[in-house]
Amino acid sequence: MKRRTALTAAVAAPALAVLGSGTAASAQTAFARGADISSLAKSEALGGTYMWADGYREDPIWILQKSGVNWIRLKVWVNPADGYNNKTHVVNVARRARAAGLNVLVDFHYSDTWADPGKQTKPAAWSGYGFSQLRTAVYDHTADVLGALAAAGATPQMVQVGNETNGGMLWPDGRYDRLDQLGQLMTSGADAVRAKAPGAKVMLHLAEGGNNSVFRWFFDAMRSRGVPFDAIGASYYPYWHGSLSGLQSNLNDIASRYGKPVYVVETAYPFTSGDGDGFANIVSSSTPVSGYPATTTGQSNMLKAVANVVKAVPNGRGAGVFWWEATWTAVRGNGWDPADPSSGNGWENQALFDYSWKVTPALKTLGTL
């Protein structure tokens, strides 16, 4: 226990120094070394455990903090079938994160399940709403969750209005071919952030981090429609989203074009090609990207490469990197489909904890970016 106490003092100090007084402004000046831990509450409820490399078990939020992570990210669904990633669980995890001195990014999907470029399904409770009702629902839901976070002493430092909205959100009303309506829906969400978390940055987020034409099309459209935003988020999965040089070109361009800080708010890479739960991995190649094998070293090196791209964005506008999904390990019942307890997790080989529940070396890499 004495060794752990010394470790805590040694590695926690830099993170706490970054936080300063704990205000949103001071918290946002440092490079974000972030981890999405949206799966954590369900994992813990189903028996998931998290350990240091020597087998010492600890609260995973403190493992992240002591490793140098300074942000966590949490997604919000409206009424998910399994009861997780809802307001109650997001508040509980965010409160723990703030108690550990971590900044919080809240990611609103405006759905009961996954929202991404291929699907942006309305929450069931909103399915019969006209557009005016839908716009109000976006505001009210955003305000409700942020108000609960504030009441718990866990007001976030940044808020995403929509998740991977390349195709818009809340289909069909806010689909990509209804840009005026999409802009109004996003403005409703941003207005709720301004009202309930006035110190927080509003982020808009797209997938395909190397696709400059998509980013220009979307952000030109939102800017021309007066949607307020303070930060730009990109998903970049190197085995899907093009070369690192393409990511660099896009981030450089959009940071300059819109004058906003840019984040790679989702990235990941496998530490093994092996399977941990009997459910096929999303990425199972032994070398998903040339030069970066699916090993613990390859995972760390890819993270360094992505971070180097972000840090090279001119004028200090490369603001941070978030790992997705750091704590989504192979825990039975914590699978892809919130409506199906038997569904598996195809992502466990890209977590920052291995099949023995121990940290991978990439967590230290993330914490020292």
C-alpha positions as CSV (number, residue, x, y, z in Angstrom):
1,M,0.0,0.0,0.0
2,K,2.9,2.4,0.6
3,R,4.1,1.9,-2.9
4,R,0.6,2.8,-4.2
5,T,0.5,5.9,-2.1
6,A,3.8,7.1,-3.6
7,L,2.6,6.3,-7.1
8,T,-0.6,8.3,-6.4
9,A,1.4,11.3,-5.4
10,A,3.8,11.1,-8.3
11,V,1.4,10.7,-11.1
12,A,-1.7,12.5,-9.8
13,A,0.1,15.8,-9.3
14,P,0.4,16.7,-13.0
15,A,-3.3,16.1,-13.6
16,L,-4.3,18.2,-10.6
17,A,-1.9,21.0,-11.6
18,V,-3.6,21.1,-15.0
19,L,-7.0,21.6,-13.3
20,G,-5.9,24.6,-11.3
21,S,-9.0,26.1,-9.6
22,G,-11.3,23.6,-11.3
23,T,-13.0,26.2,-13.4
24,A,-14.0,25.4,-17.0
25,A,-11.7,28.0,-18.3
26,S,-8.6,26.7,-16.5
27,A,-9.5,23.1,-17.2
28,Q,-9.6,23.6,-21.0
29,T,-6.2,25.1,-21.4
30,A,-4.3,21.8,-21.3
31,F,-4.1,19.2,-24.1
32,A,-7.0,16.8,-23.5
33,R,-5.8,13.3,-22.7
34,G,-9.2,11.8,-22.8
35,A,-11.0,8.4,-22.4
36,D,-14.6,7.5,-23.3
37,I,-15.8,5.3,-20.5
38,S,-19.5,5.2,-21.4
39,S,-19.6,1.4,-20.8
40,L,-18.2,1.6,-17.3
41,A,-21.3,1.7,-15.2
42,K,-22.8,-1.4,-16.8
43,S,-19.5,-3.2,-16.8
44,E,-19.1,-2.7,-13.0
45,A,-22.7,-3.7,-12.4
46,L,-22.0,-7.0,-14.2
47,G,-18.8,-7.7,-12.3
48,G,-16.2,-6.0,-14.5
49,T,-12.9,-5.3,-12.7
50,Y,-9.9,-3.1,-13.5
51,M,-6.3,-3.5,-12.4
52,W,-2.8,-2.1,-12.7
53,A,-0.2,-4.2,-14.5
54,D,0.8,-5.9,-11.3
55,G,-2.7,-7.1,-10.6
56,Y,-3.5,-4.4,-8.0
57,R,-7.3,-3.7,-8.3
58,E,-8.6,-0.2,-8.1
59,D,-11.4,2.1,-9.2
60,P,-10.9,2.4,-12.9
61,I,-11.5,6.2,-12.8
62,W,-8.7,6.6,-10.4
63,I,-6.5,4.3,-12.5
64,L,-7.2,6.6,-15.5
65,Q,-6.5,9.7,-13.4
66,K,-3.3,8.4,-11.8
67,S,-2.1,7.4,-15.3
68,G,-2.4,11.0,-16.4
69,V,-5.8,11.1,-18.2
70,N,-7.5,14.4,-17.6
71,W,-10.8,14.1,-19.4
72,I,-13.5,11.5,-19.6
73,R,-16.4,11.3,-22.1
74,L,-19.8,9.9,-21.5
75,K,-22.6,9.3,-24.0
76,V,-26.3,10.0,-23.2
77,W,-29.2,8.0,-24.6
78,V,-32.8,9.1,-24.0
79,N,-34.5,5.9,-22.9
80,P,-32.2,2.9,-23.6
81,A,-33.6,-0.6,-23.3
82,D,-31.0,-1.6,-20.7
83,G,-31.3,1.5,-18.5
84,Y,-27.7,2.5,-18.9
85,N,-26.2,5.6,-20.6
86,N,-29.2,7.5,-19.3
87,K,-29.3,10.6,-17.2
88,T,-29.0,8.7,-13.9
89,H,-25.9,6.7,-14.8
90,V,-24.2,9.6,-16.6
91,V,-24.6,11.8,-13.5
92,N,-23.3,9.1,-11.2
93,V,-20.1,8.5,-13.3
94,A,-19.6,12.2,-14.0
95,R,-19.7,12.9,-10.3
96,R,-17.1,10.2,-9.7
97,A,-14.9,11.7,-12.4
98,R,-15.2,15.2,-11.1
99,A,-14.3,13.9,-7.6
100,A,-11.1,12.5,-9.1
101,G,-10.3,15.9,-10.7
102,L,-11.2,15.0,-14.2
103,N,-12.9,17.1,-16.8
104,V,-16.1,15.8,-18.4
105,L,-17.3,15.8,-22.0
106,V,-21.0,14.8,-22.3
107,D,-22.0,13.3,-25.7
108,F,-25.7,13.6,-26.6
109,H,-26.8,11.0,-29.2
110,Y,-30.5,12.1,-29.2
111,S,-31.6,8.5,-29.6
112,D,-32.4,5.5,-27.4
113,T,-29.4,3.6,-29.0
114,W,-26.3,4.2,-31.1
115,A,-26.3,7.2,-33.3
116,D,-23.6,7.4,-36.1
117,P,-23.4,8.2,-39.8
118,G,-25.4,5.1,-40.7
119,K,-28.3,5.6,-38.2
120,Q,-29.8,8.5,-36.4
121,T,-33.0,7.0,-35.0
122,K,-35.4,9.2,-33.0
123,P,-36.1,8.2,-29.4
124,A,-39.3,6.1,-29.3
125,A,-40.9,8.7,-27.1
126,W,-40.3,11.4,-29.8
127,S,-41.3,9.4,-32.8
128,G,-44.7,11.0,-33.3
129,Y,-43.5,14.6,-32.7
130,G,-43.9,17.3,-35.3
131,F,-40.8,19.4,-36.0
132,S,-41.6,22.1,-33.5
133,Q,-42.2,19.5,-30.8
134,L,-38.9,17.8,-31.7
135,R,-37.0,21.0,-31.5
136,T,-38.4,21.6,-28.0
137,A,-37.6,18.0,-27.0
138,V,-34.0,18.5,-27.9
139,Y,-33.7,21.6,-25.7
140,D,-35.6,20.0,-22.8
141,H,-33.7,16.7,-22.8
142,T,-30.3,18.5,-23.0
143,A,-31.3,21.0,-20.3
144,D,-32.7,18.2,-18.1
145,V,-29.5,16.1,-18.2
146,L,-27.2,19.2,-17.8
147,G,-29.3,20.5,-14.9
148,A,-29.0,17.2,-13.1
149,L,-25.3,17.2,-13.6
150,A,-25.1,20.7,-12.2
151,A,-27.2,19.8,-9.2
152,A,-24.8,16.9,-8.5
153,G,-21.8,19.2,-8.7
154,A,-20.6,17.6,-12.0
155,T,-21.3,20.3,-14.6
156,P,-19.4,19.3,-17.7
157,Q,-16.6,21.3,-19.3
158,M,-17.7,20.4,-22.8
159,V,-20.9,19.1,-24.5
160,Q,-21.4,17.4,-27.8
161,V,-24.7,18.3,-29.6
162,G,-25.1,15.1,-31.6
163,N,-22.8,12.2,-32.3
164,E,-21.1,11.6,-35.7
165,T,-23.7,13.7,-37.4
166,N,-22.3,13.3,-41.0
167,G,-25.8,12.4,-42.0
168,G,-27.6,14.8,-39.7
169,M,-29.6,13.6,-36.7
170,L,-33.1,12.7,-35.6
171,W,-34.0,11.2,-39.0
172,P,-35.9,12.2,-41.1
173,D,-36.5,15.6,-39.7
174,G,-32.8,16.5,-39.2
175,R,-31.4,14.5,-42.0
176,Y,-28.5,15.7,-44.2
177,D,-30.9,16.8,-47.0
178,R,-32.9,19.0,-44.5
179,L,-30.1,21.3,-43.4
180,D,-32.3,24.2,-42.3
181,Q,-34.1,21.8,-39.9
182,L,-30.8,20.2,-38.8
183,G,-29.4,23.6,-38.0
184,Q,-32.4,24.5,-35.9
185,L,-32.2,21.2,-33.9
186,M,-28.5,21.7,-33.2
187,T,-29.2,25.3,-32.2
188,S,-31.8,24.0,-29.7
189,G,-29.2,21.8,-28.1
190,A,-26.5,24.5,-28.1
191,D,-29.0,26.9,-26.5
192,A,-29.6,24.4,-23.7
193,V,-25.9,24.1,-23.1
194,R,-25.5,27.9,-22.9
195,A,-28.4,28.0,-20.4
196,K,-27.5,25.1,-18.1
197,A,-23.7,24.9,-18.4
198,P,-22.7,28.4,-19.5
199,G,-19.0,27.7,-18.9
200,A,-18.9,24.6,-21.2
201,K,-17.8,24.5,-24.8
202,V,-20.3,23.3,-27.4
203,M,-18.8,20.7,-29.7
204,L,-20.1,19.5,-33.1
205,H,-18.8,16.1,-34.1
206,L,-18.3,14.2,-37.3
207,A,-16.9,10.8,-38.2
208,E,-14.3,10.2,-41.1
209,G,-11.6,12.5,-39.7
210,G,-9.7,12.4,-42.9
211,N,-12.6,13.4,-45.1
212,N,-12.1,17.2,-45.7
213,S,-15.0,17.6,-48.1
214,V,-17.5,16.2,-45.6
215,F,-16.2,18.5,-42.8
216,R,-16.3,21.6,-45.0
217,W,-19.8,20.8,-46.3
218,F,-21.2,20.2,-42.8
219,F,-19.5,23.1,-40.9
220,D,-20.1,25.6,-43.8
221,A,-23.8,24.6,-43.6
222,M,-24.0,24.9,-39.8
223,R,-22.0,28.2,-39.8
224,S,-24.2,29.7,-42.5
225,R,-27.3,28.8,-40.4
226,G,-26.0,30.5,-37.3
227,V,-25.5,27.3,-35.2
228,P,-23.3,28.3,-32.2
229,F,-20.3,26.0,-31.6
230,D,-16.9,26.4,-29.8
231,A,-15.1,23.2,-30.8
232,I,-14.9,20.6,-33.5
233,G,-14.7,16.9,-32.8
234,A,-13.6,14.2,-35.3
235,S,-13.7,10.5,-35.1
236,Y,-10.6,8.9,-36.6
237,Y,-10.2,5.1,-36.7
238,P,-7.1,4.6,-38.8
239,Y,-8.3,1.3,-40.3
240,W,-11.4,3.0,-41.6
241,H,-10.8,6.7,-42.0
242,G,-7.8,7.1,-44.3
243,S,-4.2,8.0,-43.7
244,L,-2.6,10.0,-40.9
245,S,-1.6,12.5,-43.6
246,G,-5.2,12.9,-44.6
247,L,-6.2,13.5,-41.0
248,Q,-3.5,16.1,-40.7
249,S,-4.6,17.9,-43.8
250,N,-8.2,18.0,-42.7
251,L,-7.6,19.1,-39.1
252,N,-5.2,21.8,-40.3
253,D,-7.8,23.1,-42.7
254,I,-10.8,23.1,-40.5
255,A,-9.0,24.6,-37.5
256,S,-8.0,27.5,-39.8
257,R,-11.2,27.8,-41.7
258,Y,-13.5,27.9,-38.6
259,G,-11.0,29.3,-36.0
260,K,-12.0,26.7,-33.5
261,P,-10.0,24.1,-31.5
262,V,-10.1,20.6,-32.9
263,Y,-10.2,17.3,-31.1
264,V,-9.9,13.7,-32.2
265,V,-12.7,12.8,-29.9
266,E,-12.8,9.1,-30.9
267,T,-9.9,6.9,-31.8
268,A,-8.8,3.3,-31.0
269,Y,-6.6,0.5,-32.1
270,P,-6.3,-3.2,-31.1
271,F,-3.7,-4.5,-28.6
272,T,-4.4,-8.1,-30.0
273,S,-6.2,-9.7,-32.9
274,G,-7.5,-12.4,-30.6
275,D,-11.0,-12.6,-29.3
276,G,-11.9,-12.3,-25.6
277,D,-15.6,-13.1,-25.4
278,G,-16.6,-15.4,-28.2
279,F,-18.1,-12.6,-30.2
280,A,-16.3,-11.6,-33.4
281,N,-14.2,-8.5,-33.1
282,I,-14.9,-5.5,-35.3
283,V,-11.2,-5.4,-36.1
284,S,-9.5,-8.8,-36.2
285,S,-6.6,-8.3,-38.5
286,S,-3.1,-9.0,-37.1
287,T,-1.9,-5.7,-38.8
288,P,-4.9,-3.4,-39.4
289,V,-2.7,-0.6,-40.6
290,S,0.7,-1.2,-42.2
291,G,3.5,-0.7,-39.7
292,Y,1.2,-1.0,-36.7
293,P,0.6,-4.6,-35.6
294,A,-2.3,-5.5,-33.3
295,T,-0.1,-5.7,-30.3
296,T,0.3,-3.6,-27.1
297,T,3.3,-1.8,-28.8
298,G,1.3,-1.2,-32.0
299,Q,-1.6,0.2,-30.0
300,S,0.7,2.6,-28.2
301,N,2.5,3.6,-31.3
302,M,-0.7,4.3,-33.2
303,L,-2.0,6.5,-30.3
304,K,1.3,8.5,-30.4
305,A,1.0,8.9,-34.1
306,V,-2.6,10.3,-33.9
307,A,-1.6,12.6,-31.0
308,N,1.3,13.9,-33.0
309,V,-1.0,14.8,-35.8
310,V,-3.3,16.7,-33.4
311,K,-0.4,18.5,-31.7
312,A,0.9,19.6,-35.1
313,V,-2.2,21.6,-36.0
314,P,-1.0,25.2,-36.3
315,N,-1.6,28.0,-33.8
316,G,-2.2,25.6,-30.9
317,R,-5.6,24.6,-32.2
318,G,-5.0,20.9,-31.9
319,A,-6.6,20.5,-28.5
320,G,-6.8,16.8,-27.6
321,V,-7.3,13.1,-28.2
322,F,-9.9,10.8,-26.6
323,W,-9.7,7.0,-26.6
324,W,-12.8,5.0,-27.5
325,E,-13.9,2.9,-25.5
326,A,-11.2,2.6,-22.8
327,T,-13.2,0.5,-20.3
328,W,-15.3,-1.7,-22.6
329,T,-13.8,-5.0,-21.7
330,A,-15.2,-8.5,-22.3
331,V,-17.8,-8.6,-19.5
332,R,-20.7,-11.0,-20.2
333,G,-23.9,-9.1,-20.7
334,N,-22.2,-5.8,-21.6
335,G,-22.6,-6.1,-25.4
336,W,-23.4,-4.0,-28.4
337,D,-27.2,-4.3,-28.3
338,P,-28.8,-2.7,-25.2
339,A,-32.0,-4.6,-25.9
340,D,-30.2,-8.0,-26.0
341,P,-28.4,-9.1,-22.8
342,S,-26.8,-12.0,-24.8
343,S,-25.1,-9.8,-27.3
344,G,-21.4,-9.7,-27.4
345,N,-18.8,-6.9,-27.5
346,G,-16.8,-6.7,-30.7
347,W,-14.5,-4.0,-29.3
348,E,-12.8,-5.6,-26.3
349,N,-9.5,-6.0,-28.1
350,Q,-9.3,-2.2,-28.4
351,A,-9.9,-1.3,-24.8
352,L,-7.1,0.0,-22.5
353,F,-7.5,-3.0,-20.3
354,D,-6.5,-6.4,-21.5
355,Y,-8.1,-9.8,-21.2
356,S,-6.7,-10.2,-17.7
357,W,-8.4,-6.9,-16.7
358,K,-5.0,-5.2,-16.5
359,V,-4.0,-1.9,-18.0
360,T,-2.3,-2.0,-21.4
361,P,0.8,0.1,-22.0
362,A,-1.2,2.5,-24.2
363,L,-2.9,3.9,-21.1
364,K,0.4,5.3,-19.9
365,T,1.0,6.6,-23.4
366,L,-2.4,8.4,-23.3
367,G,-1.7,9.9,-19.9
368,T,1.7,11.3,-21.0
369,L,0.8,12.8,-24.4
